[in-house]
Amino acid sequence: MKRDPGCIFCRIVAGEIPSRKAYEDDEILVFHDIEPWAPVHVLVIPKEHIATFYDVSEAHTALLGRMLALAPRLMKGLGVTNGFRTLVNTGVDGRQEVQHLHVHVMGGPRPWAKG
């Protein structure tokens, strides 16, 4: 599996940096955002290092589908039943802060801190 030792998310996947996990399998890790915008805010990441959405290929189709398909199940399990938001920031102009593909999944009662 491709890994970038300088990437904070790769280090979280490797267990070098602690996280509050919400889900994990062989290909995907989901953990709570440390600076949440909403009452429930998790990040869904591939364990493989994929820097941005620009780096996704046809080979990643099933993985991306699984990542998105997790969102409603995770939100229901975390008590979010009145809707949620998914967001993927890509590149500098897209305000991607960590160069490891990730999907923000946010929900809970409004108003939210941001978004």
N, C-alpha and C positions, 0 to 999 in steps of 0.2 A: 504494500500500500504506500502510495506517495505521501511523504510528510515533509514539512518545512520546519526545521528546528528553531527558526526565529519567529515562527507564527504562534501567537498566543492561543489560538484555537487548537492548533496541533498539539501544543503543550497541555491543554485541557484534556484532549482526547487521550494523550499518553499518561494522564494522571499526575503530571508534574505540577499542575496548578489545580487547586480544588475548585469544584463547582457544585451547585445544587441541581442534581440531575432530576429530570422529569421522565426521561425515557432513554433507553439505550439498546441497540442490537449490534450485529456485526458490521453494519455499514453506516449507521446513523446515531448521533448523540443529540439529545435535547436537554438544554439546561436553562435555568432561570437567569434572565438578564440582571447584571449587577446594578444597572442604572435604569430601572423600568420606567416606561412611559405610561403604563396602564397598570391597574391592579394585578393583572396576570400578564406577564410578558416573558415569553420563552424564545430561545433561539434554536432553530433546527439546523444542524450542520451535518455535512457528510464527514465521515472519519477520514476519508481520503482528502488530501490537500488539493482543492480546486480554488484558485485565487479569486476569480470573479465569474459572473454569469457569462462573460465573453469567452471563457475557457471551457464552457460546456460543449460537449459534442453529442452526436447521436448515441454514442456508447453510454451516456449518462441518462438516457430517457427513463429507464425503469427506476433508477435511483431518485430522480427528481419527482417522478410520480408518487413514489412511496413517501418522500419527504412531505409533499403537499397533502397526501391522503391521511397523514398522521394528524394534521391540524384539527379537524373537527373532533376526533377521538380524544386528543390531548385536552382540548378546551372543555369538553364535557366532563372529563375526568378531574379537571381542576375547578369545576364548578361554574364554568362560563356557559350559560345556556341562552343568552339573549343576543348573540352575535359576537363576532370577532373580526380582526383585521389581519391580513397577511401582507408583508412588505419585503421586497428584496432590493437593497441598494446596490448599485453597480458602478464601480469606477469613481474617480474623483468628483466629477460633476453630479453623479448620483448619490454623493455623500456616503460612500462606502468607507467606513473607518478601519475595519479589520479586513485585510486582504486574504480572506478565506470565505468562500461562498457560504451564506447563511440566510435563513428565512426568519424574519421576526414574526411571531404570532402573538397578538395582543388582544385582550378582552377584559370584560368586567364593567361595572357601572361607571358612567361618565359623571363628572368631567375627568379627563385624563390629564397627566402632567404635560404631555405633548401629543402631537398627532391628531 
